[in-house]
Amino acid sequence: MKKHLYNSRLAKVNWFIRRFGLREVLLKPLRIVLAPVIIPLLPKKSFDFNGHSLDYFYHPYNMTWASERCIEVPIGRYFVSQFSDRNVLEVGNVLSHYGPVTHDILDKFERGPGVINEDIITFSPSKKYDLVLSISTFEHIGFDDEASEPSGQKIRSAIAACTKLLRSEGKLVITVPIGYNPDLDNLIRQNSLGPKREIYLKRTGRLAWKVIPKPEAISCRYKEPFPYANAILVAEFAPELS
């Protein structure tokens, strides 16, 4: 298997230091230990998304209150709720860490109950999906593993593979952080991803996010001024035309 951040604990620590800095290596264990104290003290707040008011999500796993997960999880659940009792595939095992799920999960590297360990490029299920959802996973493609092709090219191939899995009225939804993967940022900046709809959100405070225009979003920096993503893209794609 090619090297990846999940292959060993040491590899994951080295990856974390490269991507997030030594300061976060020190703060993350502290946040985890103090999570039972911190979470009950956090304010009950909501943010606007797609005409809906969604509650910020606080959970000890991956310290959601300190990162973009506090809005990505409710956004992911929002889309899944639109396709209840229909065929849903999640690319990248995220939502199952925060509660029971009934949809299919595809993750090439992460092992877990019910997780299909295959590459999205070669995944060939016996059914089509109404929704394919991916939360902060595409930015790692070709960037946090040993890919034989540039990250941007592999990301576009993965998007094409996902849209092939959709039914005629289906939808692919991905969330990605701005500023993490330079190749992905270039695709976004150059309008080369090809979504039918884009929504950008910016972190304006420690527990505050709002929808913003694209030019403002792509100027945001990763890890500055707040840890982890300071802006994210929620992109919706249509099925590939046959």
C-alpha positions in Angstrom: 0.0 0.0 0.0 1.2 3.5 -0.7 2.3 5.6 2.2 -0.4 7.6 3.8 -1.0 9.5 7.1 -3.0 6.5 8.4 -0.3 3.9 7.8 1.4 4.4 11.2 1.2 6.5 14.3 4.6 8.0 13.6 3.7 8.9 10.0 0.5 10.6 11.2 2.4 12.7 13.8 5.0 13.7 11.2 2.1 14.7 8.8 0.4 16.6 11.5 3.5 18.7 12.3 4.1 19.5 8.6 0.5 20.5 8.0 -0.5 22.2 11.3 2.7 23.1 13.1 4.3 22.2 16.4 2.0 24.5 18.3 -1.0 22.4 17.4 0.8 19.2 18.3 1.0 20.6 21.8 -2.5 22.1 21.9 -4.4 19.1 20.5 -3.8 16.7 23.4 -4.8 19.5 25.8 -8.0 20.2 23.9 -8.8 16.5 24.0 -8.2 16.1 27.7 -10.2 19.2 28.5 -13.1 18.5 26.0 -15.5 17.3 28.8 -15.0 20.7 30.5 -14.8 22.9 27.4 -17.9 21.5 25.4 -20.5 22.3 28.1 -19.3 25.8 28.3 -19.5 26.5 24.6 -22.3 28.8 23.5 -25.3 27.4 21.7 -25.1 29.1 18.3 -26.2 28.7 14.7 -25.1 29.8 11.3 -26.9 30.4 8.0 -26.5 27.9 5.2 -28.5 27.6 2.0 -31.5 29.4 3.6 -31.4 27.2 6.7 -30.2 27.9 10.3 -27.8 25.1 11.3 -26.4 24.6 14.8 -22.7 24.6 15.4 -21.5 21.1 16.2 -19.3 20.4 19.2 -17.7 17.0 19.7 -14.5 15.7 21.4 -13.4 13.7 18.3 -11.1 16.0 16.2 -12.0 18.9 18.5 -14.7 20.2 16.2 -15.1 23.5 18.1 -11.5 24.4 17.2 -11.8 23.7 13.4 -14.0 23.8 10.4 -15.7 20.5 11.5 -18.1 22.6 13.7 -19.9 23.6 10.4 -18.9 20.7 8.1 -20.7 18.1 10.2 -24.0 19.9 10.3 -23.7 20.8 6.6 -23.0 17.1 5.8 -26.0 16.0 7.9 -28.1 18.6 6.2 -27.4 17.1 2.8 -27.8 13.5 4.0 -31.2 14.4 5.5 -32.4 15.5 2.1 -31.8 12.0 0.8 -33.2 9.9 3.6 -34.2 6.3 2.5 -32.2 6.8 -0.7 -28.8 5.6 -1.8 -26.1 7.7 -0.3 -22.3 7.2 -0.4 -19.8 9.1 1.7 -16.3 9.3 0.3 -14.0 9.6 3.3 -15.1 8.3 6.7 -16.2 11.3 8.7 -19.8 11.4 9.8 -19.7 7.9 11.4 -17.3 9.3 14.0 -20.0 11.6 15.3 -23.0 9.3 15.4 -24.7 6.3 13.7 -25.1 6.4 10.0 -26.9 4.1 7.5 -25.3 5.2 4.3 -22.4 3.5 2.4 -18.8 4.7 3.3 -15.8 4.5 1.0 -12.4 5.2 2.4 -9.2 3.9 0.8 -7.1 4.0 3.9 -9.1 4.2 7.1 -10.3 0.9 8.5 -13.6 0.6 10.3 -16.9 -1.3 10.6 -18.7 -1.2 7.3 -16.1 1.0 5.6 -15.3 0.0 2.0 -11.5 0.2 1.5 -11.2 1.0 -2.2 -10.0 3.8 -4.3 -12.8 6.0 -5.6 -11.1 6.0 -9.1 -11.6 2.2 -9.5 -14.7 1.8 -7.3 -17.4 0.0 -9.3 -20.6 -0.6 -7.2 -23.6 -2.5 -8.4 -25.9 0.5 -7.9 -26.1 4.2 -8.6 -26.3 6.9 -5.8 -28.7 9.8 -5.2 -26.1 11.6 -3.2 -22.3 11.3 -3.0 -20.9 13.3 -0.1 -17.3 14.0 0.9 -16.3 16.1 3.9 -12.7 17.5 3.9 -11.3 14.6 2.0 -10.6 15.8 -1.5 -7.8 18.1 -0.4 -5.8 15.1 0.7 -6.0 13.4 -2.7 -2.5 13.2 -4.2 -1.2 15.6 -1.5 -1.1 13.4 1.6 -0.3 10.2 -0.2 2.3 9.1 -2.8 0.4 9.8 -6.0 1.8 9.0 -9.4 0.2 12.1 -10.9 -0.2 15.8 -9.7 -2.7 16.4 -6.9 -4.9 18.6 -9.1 -5.2 16.1 -11.8 -6.0 13.3 -9.4 -8.7 15.4 -7.7 -10.4 16.1 -11.0 -10.3 12.4 -11.8 -11.8 11.6 -8.4 -14.6 14.2 -9.1 -15.3 12.6 -12.4 -15.4 9.1 -10.8 -17.9 10.3 -8.2 -20.2 11.9 -10.8 -20.3 8.7 -12.7 -21.8 7.0 -9.7 -24.8 9.3 -9.6 -28.3 8.7 -10.8 -29.7 11.1 -13.4 -31.1 13.4 -10.6 -28.3 12.8 -8.2 -25.8 15.2 -6.6 -22.2 15.2 -5.6 -21.3 17.5 -2.6 -17.8 18.1 -1.4 -16.4 20.4 1.3 -12.8 21.4 1.2 -10.6 23.9 3.1 -9.1 26.9 1.3 -5.4 27.2 1.6 -4.5 23.6 2.5 -3.6 22.1 -0.9 -2.0 24.6 -3.4 -3.1 22.5 -6.4 -6.7 22.4 -5.2 -6.6 26.1 -4.6 -5.4 26.7 -8.1 -8.3 24.6 -9.5 -10.7 26.7 -7.5 -9.1 30.0 -8.4 -9.1 29.0 -12.1 -12.7 27.7 -12.1 -11.5 24.3 -13.1 -13.3 22.1 -10.6 -16.6 22.4 -12.6 -19.3 22.5 -9.9 -22.8 23.7 -10.7 -22.9 25.6 -7.4 -20.4 27.0 -5.0 -20.9 28.3 -1.4 -18.0 29.8 0.5 -17.9 30.3 4.2 -15.3 32.2 6.2 -14.3 32.0 9.9 -14.8 35.4 11.4 -14.3 34.4 15.0 -13.4 31.5 17.2 -17.0 30.2 16.9 -18.3 32.3 14.0 -18.7 31.4 10.3 -20.6 33.2 7.6 -21.2 32.9 3.8 -18.9 35.1 1.8 -18.1 35.8 -1.9 -15.5 33.7 -3.7 -12.8 36.5 -4.1 -12.8 37.0 -0.3 -12.6 33.3 0.4 -9.7 32.5 -1.9 -7.7 35.2 -0.3 -8.0 33.5 3.1 -4.9 31.7 4.6 -4.9 28.3 6.2 -4.0 28.4 10.0 -4.2 32.2 10.0 -5.6 33.9 12.0 -7.4 30.9 13.5 -6.1 27.3 13.6 -7.0 25.0 10.8 -9.2 26.3 7.9 -10.3 29.9 7.9 -12.5 29.4 4.8 -14.1 26.4 3.2 -15.9 25.7 -0.1 -19.0 23.6 -0.3 -19.3 22.5 -4.0 -22.2 20.8 -5.7 -21.8 18.8 -8.9 -24.2 17.3 -11.4 -24.1 13.7 -12.7 -21.8 13.0 -15.6 -23.8 13.1 -18.9 -23.8 9.7 -20.6 
